[in-house]
Amino acid sequence: MSRPIRFEILAPDSAALASLDQDGFSWTITRWDGPVDDWLVATGDDAEFNARV
């Protein structure tokens, strides 16, 4: 299956959406420990593509 190459997800409750996306798409989503409120998304088992949302 093809994996997304770019996406942006906006939500009033990012933590709730991250949980939903992890369950629905089997993505690994973790909060980024950086200067802005972002989340890191791994959309597959390998490191071929990772995203920051």
C-alpha positions in Angstrom: 0.0 0.0 0.0 1.3 3.5 -0.8 2.1 5.7 2.1 1.4 9.4 2.4 4.2 11.8 1.6 2.8 15.0 3.0 -0.1 15.7 5.2 -1.3 18.3 7.7 -3.8 17.5 10.4 -5.5 20.3 12.4 -7.6 19.6 15.5 -8.6 21.3 18.7 -7.5 18.3 20.7 -4.3 16.9 19.1 -3.8 14.2 21.7 -7.3 12.7 21.1 -6.7 12.9 17.3 -3.3 11.2 17.7 -4.9 8.3 19.6 -7.6 7.9 16.9 -5.1 7.9 14.1 -2.8 5.4 15.9 -5.8 3.0 16.2 -7.3 3.7 12.8 -4.2 3.7 10.7 -1.7 1.8 12.8 0.6 4.8 12.8 3.1 5.5 15.6 2.5 9.0 16.9 4.6 10.7 19.6 4.7 14.2 20.9 7.8 16.1 19.7 9.9 17.5 22.5 10.6 20.8 20.7 9.9 24.5 20.9 6.5 24.2 19.3 3.5 21.8 19.8 4.1 19.3 17.1 3.7 15.5 16.8 5.9 13.0 15.0 4.2 10.4 12.8 5.7 7.1 11.6 3.4 5.8 8.9 5.0 2.4 8.5 7.3 -0.2 10.1 10.5 1.1 8.5 12.1 4.6 8.6 11.3 5.2 4.9 8.9 8.1 5.8 8.3 9.9 9.0 6.4 13.2 9.3 5.9 16.0 11.7 2.4 17.3 12.2 
